[in-house]
Amino acid sequence: MSINQLIYLSQATRKMSPEDLSAIQEKAKTNNAPLEITGSLFYNGGWFLQVLEGPASKLDTLYKKIELDPRHKNSRVIYNEPASFRTFPRWSMNMTNLNDRQADKYDELVEVLEAAQANRKVGLFSPAVALLKIFKA
């Protein structure tokens, strides 16, 4: 089965509590597992950055549904490419709340999220590619 990686950035419509983020993660796990979709969601300062991995047609359908979610706005895809492997194969959905500063790789992840917001590169790479490289290492 061929897979794609889709990464999008969006802005929360309100401040998200840890309980809100946990509820998003649990719903995503339930929805993603039967679709063979894996990934990770990052939250920082009112912004979401999410990596979704799976069959391209299923990702397209899921992203259209995600765009309609009233908890965020201004969603934009920053990466949607075929992949030779999954970066997050163990998680139907992982959640990293960067507001708690306890996250592994905190500084690198904040830099990627801020670069994505500003539409600038992280070193030589797009924010999406930089994010994938963080977890490939």
GIZISUL-V692900 format. One record per backbone hydrogen bond with DSSP energy under -1.0 kcal/mol. NH is the residue of the N-H (numbers start at 0). CO is the residue of the C=O. E is the energy in kcal/mol with one decimal. If there is no record, write none. Layout:
nh->[NH | NH]
co->[CO | CO]
e->[E | E]
This chain:
nh->[3 | 4 | 5 | 6 | 7 | 8 | 9 | 10 | 11 | 12 | 20 | 21 | 22 | 23 | 24 | 25 | 26 | 27 | 28 | 29 | 30 | 31 | 32 | 35 | 36 | 37 | 38 | 39 | 40 | 41 | 42 | 43 | 46 | 47 | 48 | 49 | 50 | 51 | 52 | 53 | 58 | 59 | 60 | 61 | 62 | 63 | 64 | 65 | 66 | 68 | 71 | 72 | 75 | 77 | 78 | 80 | 82 | 90 | 93 | 95 | 97 | 99 | 105 | 108 | 109 | 110 | 111 | 112 | 113 | 114 | 115 | 116 | 117 | 119 | 121 | 124 | 129 | 130 | 131 | 132 | 133 | 134 | 135 | 136]
co->[53 | 80 | 51 | 78 | 49 | 75 | 47 | 72 | 45 | 70 | 16 | 17 | 18 | 19 | 20 | 21 | 22 | 23 | 24 | 25 | 26 | 27 | 28 | 32 | 31 | 52 | 90 | 50 | 93 | 48 | 95 | 46 | 43 | 9 | 41 | 7 | 39 | 5 | 37 | 3 | 54 | 55 | 56 | 57 | 58 | 59 | 60 | 61 | 62 | 65 | 68 | 10 | 8 | 6 | 6 | 4 | 2 | 87 | 38 | 40 | 42 | 96 | 102 | 104 | 105 | 106 | 107 | 108 | 109 | 110 | 111 | 112 | 113 | 114 | 124 | 121 | 125 | 126 | 127 | 128 | 129 | 130 | 131 | 132]
e->[-3.0 | -2.9 | -2.9 | -3.0 | -1.9 | -2.3 | -2.2 | -2.7 | -3.4 | -2.0 | -2.4 | -2.2 | -2.2 | -2.2 | -2.4 | -2.6 | -2.2 | -2.5 | -2.6 | -2.0 | -2.4 | -3.2 | -1.9 | -1.5 | -2.0 | -2.4 | -1.7 | -1.6 | -2.6 | -2.8 | -2.4 | -2.2 | -1.6 | -3.1 | -2.2 | -2.3 | -3.0 | -3.0 | -2.9 | -2.0 | -2.3 | -2.5 | -1.9 | -2.5 | -3.0 | -1.9 | -1.5 | -2.6 | -2.6 | -1.8 | -1.3 | -2.7 | -2.3 | -2.9 | -1.4 | -2.0 | -2.5 | -1.1 | -1.6 | -2.8 | -2.9 | -1.2 | -1.3 | -2.4 | -2.7 | -2.1 | -1.9 | -2.5 | -2.7 | -2.2 | -2.4 | -2.1 | -1.9 | -2.5 | -3.2 | -2.0 | -2.7 | -2.5 | -2.2 | -2.3 | -1.9 | -1.4 | -1.4 | -1.6]
